[in-house]
Amino acid sequence: MCIQVNIKENTAIIGFTGELDLARGKALREKTDKLKDNIDTVILDLNGVTNINSSGIGQLVSILKYCTLKDQKLRLACLSSDVSQVLSITKLDKVLSIYDSVESAEESVG
């Protein structure tokens, strides 16, 4: 699994492909943990994510908590319909900031 991190000013854009499960979720969490302190926004580009299971949901919540502790904003972008449906069923779509595109997530940072 390849996780790509792109830094634009104070924003980190993190993308990967496949299923968001325990292993990928942990790897994603490790990437967010290693971000420098000057990052104020983390955008997870989920364009290539085909599915998310309960372990992946747990990792997203963990990443949200970690970002909140570091005073970072967490944005999710480019969700597939399957991932969007899972987040809706679990009501996480009410807690997470979700955007149609990475660009709109970046614009929300202001």
WOJOGI-V37911 format. One line per field, one symbol per residue. ss: DSSP state (@ for helix, = for strand, . for the rest). psi: psi as a letter, one per 40 degrees, with the letter a starting at -180 (. if undefined). Layout:
ss=???
psi=???
This chain:
ss=...=====..==========.@@@@@@@@@@@@.......============.@@@@@@@@@@@@@@@@...=====...@@@@@@@@@..@@@..===..@@@@@@@@.
psi=hhhhhhhhbfhhhhiiiahgaddddddddddddeiidehehhhhhfdehdihaddddddddddddddddefihhihifhidddddddddeeeeedihhididddddded.
